[in-house]
């Protein structure tokens, strides 16, 4: 599913290329976070591109 969305949106690079803090934000992250926030009926959502970032506690 993710690879299909990446192809449809014309994004060539996909994968954990580094933390968002280092490599910058991607518009698909914003879209996904909005969808997740609405689904969970919460004000906001935060997606980490790897478990490593989440384990470091960047909350």
N, C-alpha and C positions, 0 to 999 in steps of 0.2 A: 504494500500500500504506500509506504513512504517513497519508494523509488518511483512509483507511478506519479505521485504528486510532484516530485522533483522534476521529472521529465515534462509534465504538463506545464509547470511554471517556468520552464526554461533555465533552471539552475543546473549548472554542470557539476559543481563540486558537492559532494555529500559525504558526511562522516564526521567523526570527532577530530577536527583539525586543531584543537586547542580550546581553551576556555573562552567564553564570550568576553571576559575581561581583557584577554590578550588579543584575540583575533577580531573582535567587534561583534556587533549584533547582526542577526539575519532576520529579514522581514517575516520569514516563515515561523520563527520563534514567537514573534509578536502575535501572529495569527493563531498559533496553537495555544498560547497562553490565554488569549481572549476566549477561545472555545472552551478550554478547561475551566476557566473561572465561571463562565455561564453554566456549564454542566454541573459544577459543584456548588452553584449558587453562592459564590464568594466574591469578594471585592477584586481579588487579583490572584494570579497563579504564576509560578516560576518553574521553568523547565531547565534542567541541567543536561548538558550534552554528554556527561559521563558520570559514573558513580563516584569517581575521584573528587570532582568538584563538590558534590553533595556531601561527601565524607569530610571535606575540609571545613565545612560549616559556614559557607558563604551565604548566610540567610540574612 
